[in-house]
Amino acid sequence: MNSIVTVQDAVTAFADWIEPTDAELDAIEQELPLILADVDLLDAQIITLDRTPTELDTRRIRRARRRVLAERLVLANRTAGAILPGGAA
């Protein structure tokens, strides 16, 4: 029977390329406000899973949804501006 260690050595032999590249880290950094807004929305929704949402919960979810939409708009505009030549809209 083959041990798992031999398989692990074959998989981790290429560990240098497993790290994210600078371009991938930059993309994550640009998307970070949207990621954080999504986390806030999920937190607001999770709070209401085991109880009836109060008015405060409803406002918190609504505010979080608006923030997610706003961050998506900012990211989409930033991405569209990067794609268009000359920065024309």
Disulfide bonds with the S-S distance in Angstrom:
none
